[in-house]
Every structure is written in structure tokens, then in C-alpha cells.
Amino acid sequence: MDLKQLEYIVMIAEENSITRAAERLFITQSGLNQQLLKLEAELGIQLFHRSKNDFRLTQAGQVYVSYARKILRLKQEAYNILNDMAGNKRGTLRVGLTPERGIAMFMSIYPAFYAEYPHITIEPLEIGVREQLSRLTKGYLDLGIVTVTEKDRSSFEYIHLMSEDLVLAIPRNHPLAAQAAAPGAPFTTVSLEDFKRDKFVLMTKGSTMRNLINPLFKEAGYVPDILFESASNHTLRSIVKRRLGCTILPAAYAGPDPDIAYFYLPSRPSWELDAVYKKGTYQMKAAGDFIKLAKDYWTSHPYLTEEP
């Protein structure tokens, strides 16, 4: 069995294009096309519907790619096990990171990881939670770092890193800011009902955080007046700092700031930050050590600083 050939066909399927697949594989388009034609001739069946700029899997192609992915995952898993048994500290670790703070964490812990595993190649990918879970399912990621409110334990294993409140952030010149706790003290609690007349900037619709936030306004009895939505918590915090509106943020972004007042909400909405991997897959020792470094990071870094 030619494993390289399996990789070629899977890549064409992922890109829906033989041109883009060839670019990612660093081979010529003609060479990749010859490999595909050779395989289809051997199998006696077409794997792709072809058009000028589009390659789509046939039913036979779907079967082939499904098993090809399984074989490639098994190969990688076998190498990981053997490398751990031999103490080689070699291999590749593909890690999903949540946008913004995920890459901040990675940059902080990578030097310590590299000191222990200089021959482990890490491939960090900054993507949202849904995409991480999808890629874990398909075997495109080994490990994800995700925020979760619900857990699919039938498909994934979760390792708790930290629990985190969502907090209300308002401009310091807001009339209710006087009720905020002194710097360094636990946040006081206010009701979201008191902010019906205020403008908000919120995380984008469909995000894990927005799905947690929406019921809070429903419970408060109103639809918020939204200035705009953003996928960046740094952006939301910056808008509050500039006295343009209020927002709801993960507590890790609630660092001391003379221009912002923070509050807990009565229901204390929260979520978890977890390491996650596909159920039943082998996690090499390097992955376990990466998770330990991530947990230590979140234990010792309660706040994130704002981007310059």
C-alpha cells in the first residue's frame, strides 16, 4: 500500500482542486494528476467528478477517502506510540488554539516546551471551537484548546484547564461605575436590567460566547441596542475603554484598567477552558506535557493585557 498516494488523494479531496492540492504537497500538478489517473486505473473506478476548477468526490471517492484518512491516522498513532516507547521525543503535534488568547498562551509556553522537546514539530492553528472539533473528528488535529459550555463525551475526551466567569464591562464614566469594587477586590454584582438604555458591543452571532450571552439579555427582559459585533474580545474591550458602549467579556480579559469598571452578573454565567482530543486516540507524552504547561499558564496568568 502506497501511503503517499493516500495522502495525495486526501489532499485533492480537501482542496476540491488538483492545482491547490499540488501546491500544498509541493509537487507538480501534472505529477499529481498522473498519480490520480494511475490509481483510478488500478481500481477500475473514478474517484472524482471533474470540472475545470473543481474536483468533487464520487461515491467511490468518498469511500476511498474515508478509509484513507483512517489509515493515515493509524499510521501517525503507531509512530507516536513507538516514539514514546523508544523515548525519541520526535514527531508532530497539531494543536488548535482559540483566537487571540490561544496564540498568546502558545507563545508564552512554547519556549519551555521546545526546551524539553526540540525535535517535536508543533503545528499551531488559530481557529474557532466548532472548527477545532470538526478537525479533531477528521483527524486533522491532535489536540484542541477550546472554551466549552456543553461536552460531547461520546466523541471527545476533555481535560479541564480552568473555569471562567463572564463579566460585564462598562465605561468608568458610566453612572453605575461608582458601584464597582476597588482595584484588586472581588467584583461586585449588578443586574443587567439596569443597562437597558445602554449600547453594547458583543461577540459575533453563533459563537460559543454569544450563545451563552443571549439568554442573559432574555432573562433581563430586553433586546440589547448593539453598536456592532466582533470576533475579538480585545476589540470589545477597546470600545468600552473608549466610552462607546458596554460589553460582556471572559474574566481573563478583565485586567485592571482605570477606564473600565467590571461587574459579576447575578446568575454568574461561566464556561470552561479545556484541552480536548478525539475519544479513543493515543496522545503522545509531548501532548500531555503541552497540556500541563497550558494549565500552569492559566493558573498563573489570571488576566490578559490588551493588544497594543
C-alpha positions as CSV (number, residue, x, y, z in Angstrom):
1,M,0.0,0.0,0.0
2,D,1.4,3.4,-1.0
3,L,0.7,5.8,1.9
4,K,2.0,8.7,-0.1
5,Q,-0.7,8.0,-2.7
6,L,-3.3,8.1,0.1
7,E,-2.1,11.5,1.2
8,Y,-2.3,12.7,-2.4
9,I,-5.9,11.7,-2.8
10,V,-7.0,13.0,0.6
11,M,-5.4,16.4,-0.2
12,I,-7.2,16.6,-3.5
13,A,-10.5,15.9,-1.6
14,E,-9.7,18.6,1.0
15,E,-8.9,21.3,-1.6
16,N,-11.5,20.2,-4.2
17,S,-8.8,21.2,-6.6
18,I,-5.8,19.4,-8.1
19,T,-4.0,22.7,-8.6
20,R,-4.3,23.8,-4.9
21,A,-3.5,20.2,-3.7
22,A,-0.4,20.1,-5.8
23,E,0.8,23.5,-4.3
24,R,0.2,22.2,-0.7
25,L,2.0,19.0,-1.5
26,F,4.9,20.7,-3.2
27,I,4.7,18.6,-6.3
28,T,3.7,19.4,-9.9
29,Q,0.1,19.4,-11.0
30,S,0.9,17.0,-13.8
31,G,2.6,14.7,-11.4
32,L,-0.3,14.7,-9.0
33,N,-2.8,14.2,-11.9
34,Q,-0.7,11.2,-13.1
35,Q,-0.9,9.6,-9.6
36,L,-4.7,10.1,-9.5
37,L,-5.1,8.6,-13.0
38,K,-2.9,5.6,-12.1
39,L,-4.9,4.9,-9.0
40,E,-8.3,5.1,-10.8
41,A,-7.0,2.8,-13.5
42,E,-5.9,0.3,-10.8
43,L,-9.2,0.5,-9.0
44,G,-11.3,0.5,-12.2
45,I,-13.5,3.3,-10.9
46,Q,-13.5,7.1,-11.0
47,L,-12.8,8.8,-7.6
48,F,-13.6,12.4,-8.6
49,H,-16.2,14.3,-10.7
50,R,-14.0,16.7,-12.6
51,S,-14.7,20.2,-13.9
52,K,-12.4,23.0,-15.0
53,N,-11.8,24.4,-11.5
54,D,-13.5,21.8,-9.3
55,F,-12.8,18.2,-8.2
56,R,-15.7,16.6,-6.2
57,L,-15.6,13.1,-4.8
58,T,-17.8,10.4,-6.4
59,Q,-19.5,7.9,-4.2
60,A,-16.5,5.6,-4.7
61,G,-14.2,8.5,-3.9
62,Q,-16.0,9.1,-0.6
63,V,-15.4,5.5,0.4
64,Y,-11.7,5.7,-0.6
65,V,-11.0,8.9,1.2
66,S,-12.9,7.8,4.4
67,Y,-10.6,4.8,4.7
68,A,-7.5,6.6,3.6
69,R,-8.0,9.1,6.4
70,K,-8.4,6.2,8.9
71,I,-5.2,4.5,7.6
72,L,-3.2,7.8,7.8
73,R,-4.4,8.4,11.4
74,L,-3.5,4.9,12.4
75,K,0.0,5.3,10.9
76,Q,0.5,8.5,12.8
77,E,-0.7,7.0,16.0
78,A,1.6,4.0,15.6
79,Y,4.6,6.3,15.1
80,N,3.6,8.3,18.2
81,I,3.4,5.2,20.3
82,L,6.7,3.8,19.0
83,N,8.5,7.1,19.5
84,D,7.2,7.3,23.1
85,M,8.3,3.7,23.7
86,A,11.8,4.5,22.4
87,G,12.0,7.8,24.2
88,N,12.8,9.5,20.9
89,K,10.8,12.7,21.6
90,R,10.2,13.1,17.9
91,G,7.1,13.6,15.9
92,T,4.4,16.2,15.1
93,L,1.8,17.7,17.4
94,R,-1.1,19.6,15.6
95,V,-2.7,21.9,18.1
96,G,-5.9,24.0,17.7
97,L,-5.9,27.3,19.6
98,T,-8.8,29.7,20.2
99,P,-8.3,33.1,18.5
100,E,-6.4,35.8,20.5
101,R,-5.7,34.3,23.8
102,G,-4.8,30.9,22.4
103,I,-1.9,32.2,20.5
104,A,-0.8,34.4,23.5
105,M,-0.7,31.2,25.6
106,F,1.2,29.3,23.0
107,M,3.9,32.0,22.6
108,S,4.3,32.0,26.4
109,I,4.6,28.3,26.9
110,Y,6.4,27.3,23.7
111,P,10.0,28.1,24.9
112,A,9.6,25.6,27.8
113,F,8.0,23.0,25.5
114,Y,10.8,23.4,23.0
115,A,13.5,23.1,25.7
116,E,12.1,19.6,26.5
117,Y,11.1,18.6,23.0
118,P,13.4,20.3,20.4
119,H,12.6,17.6,17.9
120,I,8.8,17.7,18.2
121,T,7.3,19.9,15.5
122,I,4.3,21.8,16.7
123,E,1.7,23.0,14.1
124,P,-0.5,25.6,15.9
125,L,-3.7,26.6,14.2
126,E,-5.8,29.5,15.4
127,I,-9.4,28.7,14.7
128,G,-12.8,28.7,16.5
129,V,-14.2,26.0,18.7
130,R,-16.5,24.4,16.1
131,E,-13.8,24.1,13.5
132,Q,-11.4,22.6,16.1
133,L,-13.9,19.9,17.0
134,S,-14.5,19.2,13.3
135,R,-10.8,18.9,12.6
136,L,-10.3,16.7,15.6
137,T,-13.1,14.4,14.4
138,K,-11.5,14.1,10.9
139,G,-8.0,13.6,12.3
140,Y,-6.6,16.9,11.1
141,L,-5.8,18.0,14.7
142,D,-4.3,16.0,17.6
143,L,-5.3,18.4,20.3
144,G,-7.6,21.4,20.8
145,I,-7.7,24.1,23.4
146,V,-11.4,25.2,23.5
147,T,-14.0,27.0,25.5
148,V,-17.0,24.8,26.3
149,T,-20.4,25.1,27.8
150,E,-21.5,21.6,26.9
151,K,-19.4,18.5,26.3
152,D,-19.8,15.7,23.8
153,R,-18.3,12.9,25.8
154,S,-19.3,10.3,23.3
155,S,-16.8,11.8,20.8
156,F,-14.2,13.6,22.8
157,E,-12.1,13.5,25.9
158,Y,-11.8,16.7,27.9
159,I,-9.1,17.9,30.3
160,H,-10.1,20.8,32.5
161,L,-7.7,23.8,32.4
162,M,-9.8,26.4,34.1
163,S,-13.3,27.7,34.9
164,E,-14.0,31.3,33.9
165,D,-16.8,33.8,34.6
166,L,-18.2,36.1,32.0
167,V,-18.3,39.6,33.4
168,L,-20.0,42.9,32.5
169,A,-17.6,45.7,31.4
170,I,-18.8,49.3,31.4
171,P,-17.0,52.6,30.9
172,R,-15.6,54.2,34.1
173,N,-17.7,57.3,33.4
174,H,-20.9,55.4,33.5
175,P,-23.2,56.4,36.4
176,L,-23.3,52.8,37.8
177,A,-19.5,52.5,37.7
178,A,-19.3,54.0,41.2
179,Q,-20.7,50.7,42.4
180,A,-17.6,48.8,41.1
181,A,-15.2,47.2,43.6
182,A,-11.9,48.7,44.4
183,P,-8.9,47.5,42.2
184,G,-7.8,44.1,43.3
185,A,-11.0,43.3,45.2
186,P,-13.6,40.8,44.0
187,F,-16.1,42.3,41.5
188,T,-19.4,43.5,42.9
189,T,-22.7,42.2,41.3
190,V,-25.1,44.3,39.2
191,S,-28.2,43.4,37.3
192,L,-28.2,43.5,33.5
193,E,-31.7,45.0,33.8
194,D,-30.1,48.3,34.8
195,F,-28.4,48.7,31.4
196,K,-31.5,48.7,29.1
197,R,-30.7,52.2,27.8
198,D,-27.1,51.5,27.1
199,K,-25.4,50.5,23.9
200,F,-23.5,47.2,23.7
201,V,-20.8,45.7,21.6
202,L,-20.9,41.9,21.6
203,M,-19.2,38.8,20.3
204,T,-20.4,37.6,16.9
205,K,-23.6,35.6,16.5
206,G,-23.2,31.9,16.5
207,S,-20.1,31.9,18.6
208,T,-19.9,29.9,21.8
209,M,-19.7,33.0,23.9
210,R,-22.6,34.7,22.2
211,N,-24.8,31.7,22.7
212,L,-24.0,32.0,26.4
213,I,-24.7,35.7,26.4
214,N,-28.0,35.8,24.5
215,P,-30.1,34.2,27.3
216,L,-28.8,36.7,29.8
217,F,-30.5,39.6,28.0
218,K,-33.6,37.5,27.5
219,E,-33.7,37.0,31.3
220,A,-33.2,40.7,31.8
221,G,-36.3,41.3,29.6
222,Y,-34.9,43.3,26.7
223,V,-33.0,43.1,23.4
224,P,-29.7,45.0,23.7
225,D,-29.0,48.0,21.5
226,I,-26.0,46.7,19.6
227,L,-23.5,49.0,18.1
228,F,-21.7,46.2,16.3
229,E,-20.4,42.7,16.8
230,S,-16.8,41.4,16.7
231,A,-14.9,38.1,16.9
232,S,-12.3,39.9,19.0
233,N,-12.6,40.3,22.8
234,H,-9.7,42.8,22.5
235,T,-11.8,44.9,20.2
236,L,-14.8,44.8,22.5
237,R,-12.7,45.8,25.5
238,S,-11.2,48.6,23.5
239,I,-14.7,50.0,22.7
240,V,-15.6,50.1,26.4
241,K,-12.3,51.8,27.2
242,R,-13.2,54.5,24.7
243,R,-16.5,55.0,26.4
244,L,-18.6,54.0,23.4
245,G,-20.6,51.1,24.9
246,C,-20.7,48.2,27.3
247,T,-19.9,44.5,26.7
248,I,-19.7,41.1,28.3
249,L,-16.2,39.5,28.4
250,P,-14.4,36.4,29.7
251,A,-12.9,37.3,33.0
252,A,-9.4,36.7,31.6
253,Y,-9.8,39.9,29.7
254,A,-10.9,41.9,32.7
255,G,-7.5,43.2,33.6
256,P,-7.3,46.3,35.8
257,D,-7.9,49.5,33.8
258,P,-8.7,53.0,35.0
259,D,-11.2,53.5,32.2
260,I,-13.2,50.3,32.7
261,A,-15.4,49.0,35.5
262,Y,-16.2,45.3,35.8
263,F,-19.1,43.5,37.5
264,Y,-20.3,40.0,38.1
265,L,-23.9,39.2,36.9
266,P,-26.4,37.6,39.3
267,S,-26.5,34.3,37.5
268,R,-22.7,34.1,37.4
269,P,-22.5,32.8,33.8
270,S,-19.4,30.9,33.2
271,W,-17.7,28.4,30.9
272,E,-14.7,26.1,30.9
273,L,-11.4,26.2,29.0
274,D,-10.5,22.6,28.2
275,A,-7.9,20.7,26.3
276,V,-9.8,18.2,24.1
277,Y,-8.9,15.3,21.8
278,K,-10.8,12.7,19.9
279,K,-12.0,9.8,22.1
280,G,-10.0,6.6,21.6
281,T,-6.9,8.2,20.1
282,Y,-3.5,7.9,21.6
283,Q,-2.0,11.1,23.0
284,M,1.8,11.1,23.0
285,K,3.7,12.2,26.1
286,A,4.5,15.5,24.5
287,A,0.8,16.3,24.2
288,G,0.3,15.6,27.9
289,D,3.2,17.9,28.8
290,F,1.8,20.6,26.5
291,I,-1.5,20.4,28.4
292,K,0.3,20.7,31.7
293,L,2.1,23.8,30.5
294,A,-1.2,25.2,29.3
295,K,-2.8,24.6,32.7
296,D,0.1,26.2,34.5
297,Y,-0.2,29.2,32.3
298,W,-3.8,29.8,33.0
299,T,-3.3,29.2,36.7
300,S,-0.6,31.9,36.9
301,H,-2.0,34.4,34.3
302,P,-5.4,35.5,35.6
303,Y,-5.6,38.4,33.2
304,L,-4.7,39.1,29.6
305,T,-3.3,42.5,28.7
306,E,-4.8,44.5,25.9
307,E,-3.2,44.4,22.5
308,P,-1.0,47.5,21.7
